[in-house]
């Protein structure tokens, strides 16, 4: 399993950058089930913080989500991972 860094999401969603295409390709492989990944709450918080700080919540499609503890289930595709299970 691969821990996905916030930069992958930011490059994929952002404007042109040399890392945009590889990031999009990686996430397509994840979406297609070819690569197993996990994302920590801290990484998701970093992404949310960045979109909030530049007032682009709508671009991140995460508008209204401020607490992962309360709103975790409302983010499509996220699954809880407990290491001891």
DOSESE-403657 format. One line per 8 residues: number of its first residue (from 1); for each residue x, y, z of N, C-alpha, C. Coordinates in steps of 0.2 Angstrom, whole numbers. Each point is the difference from the previous one (the first is absolute). Example, Ala and Ser with C-alpha at 12.3 -4.5 7.8 and 13.67 -1.06 7.14 Angstrom:
2
1) 66,-28,39,-4,6,0,4,6,0  -2,5,-4,4,6,1,-4,5,3
REM end
This chain:
85
1) 4,-6,0,-4,6,0,4,6,0  -2,5,-4,4,6,0,-3,6,3  3,4,4,-2,6,3,0,6,-5  -5,3,-2,0,5,-5,1,7,4  4,3,-3,2,7,3,-5,5,-3  -1,5,4,-5,6,-3,3,3,-6  6,0,-2,2,3,-6,-3,-4,-6  -1,-6,0,-3,-4,-5,-7,3,-2
9) -4,1,5,-6,3,-1,0,7,-3  5,4,3,0,7,-2,3,1,-7  5,-4,-2,2,0,-7,-5,-2,-5  -4,-5,2,-5,-3,-4,-6,5,-1  -1,4,5,-6,5,0,2,7,-3  7,1,0,2,7,-1,1,1,-7  3,6,-2,2,2,-6,6,-4,-3  2,2,-6,6,-4,-3,6,0,5
17) 3,-6,0,6,-1,4,3,-6,-3  6,-1,0,3,-6,-2,-2,-6,3  -3,0,6,-2,-6,4,-8,-1,0  -3,5,-4,-7,-1,-1,-2,-7,-3  3,-1,-6,-2,-6,-4,1,-6,4  6,-1,3,2,-6,3,-5,-1,6  -2,6,4,-4,-1,5,-7,-2,-2  -3,3,-5,-6,-2,-3,0,-8,-2
25) 5,-2,-3,1,-7,-2,0,-5,6  4,2,5,0,-3,6,-7,-1,3  -4,5,1,-6,0,3,-5,-4,-4  0,0,-7,-4,-4,-4,1,-7,1  7,-2,1,1,-7,2,-3,-2,7  0,5,4,-3,-1,7,-7,-1,-1  -3,4,-4,-8,0,-1,-2,-7,-3  5,-2,-5,-1,-6,-3,1,-6,4
33) 2,0,6,2,-5,4,6,-4,-1  5,3,-4,6,-3,-2,5,1,5  -1,5,5,5,2,5,-4,1,6  2,-3,6,-3,1,6,4,6,4  -4,4,3,3,6,3,-4,1,6  3,5,4,-3,2,6,2,8,1  -5,4,3,2,7,1,-2,1,8  5,3,3,-1,2,7,-5,6,1
41) -2,1,6,-5,5,1,5,7,0  6,-1,2,4,6,0,1,3,-8  1,-5,-4,0,2,-7,-6,3,-3  -6,-3,2,-6,3,-2,-1,7,3  2,1,6,-1,6,3,5,5,-3  6,-2,-2,4,5,-4,-3,2,-7  -3,-4,-3,-4,2,-6,-5,5,1  -4,-2,5,-6,4,2,2,7,2
49) 6,0,4,2,7,2,3,4,-6  3,-3,-4,3,3,-6,-6,3,-4  -5,-4,-1,-6,3,-4,-4,6,4  0,-1,6,-3,5,4,4,6,0  7,0,1,4,5,0,0,5,-6  -1,-3,-6,0,3,-6,-8,1,-3  -4,-1,5,-8,1,-2,-2,-4,-6  2,-6,0,-2,-4,-6,-3,-7,2
57) -4,0,5,-3,-6,3,-4,-3,-5  -4,4,-5,-4,-3,-5,4,-4,-5  6,2,-1,5,-3,-5,2,-7,3  0,0,6,2,-7,3,-6,-4,2  -6,2,-2,-6,-3,1,0,-3,7  2,4,5,0,-2,7,-3,6,4  -4,4,-3,-3,5,4,-5,-2,6  1,3,5,-4,-1,6,3,-6,4
65) 6,-3,-2,3,-5,5,6,3,3  -1,1,7,5,3,4,3,-5,5  -3,-5,2,2,-5,5,-1,-7,-3  6,-3,0,-1,-7,-3,-3,-5,5  0,2,7,-3,-4,5,-8,0,-1  -2,5,-2,-8,1,-1,-2,-1,-7  4,1,-5,-2,0,-7,3,-5,-4  4,-5,3,4,-5,-4,-4,-4,-5
73) -6,-2,3,-5,-4,-5,-2,4,-6  0,6,0,-3,4,-5,5,1,-6  6,-2,1,5,0,-6,0,-6,-3  -3,0,-6,-1,-6,-4,7,-4,-2  0,-6,2,6,-4,-2,5,-1,6  -1,3,5,4,-1,6,-2,-6,4  5,-3,2,-1,-6,5,4,1,6  -3,-2,6,4,0,6,5,-6,0
81) 6,2,2,5,-5,1,3,0,7  -1,-6,3,2,-1,7,6,-5,0  6,2,2,6,-4,-1,-1,-7,4  -3,0,6,0,-6,4,-6,-5,-3  -3,1,-5,-5,-5,-3,2,-4,-5
REM end
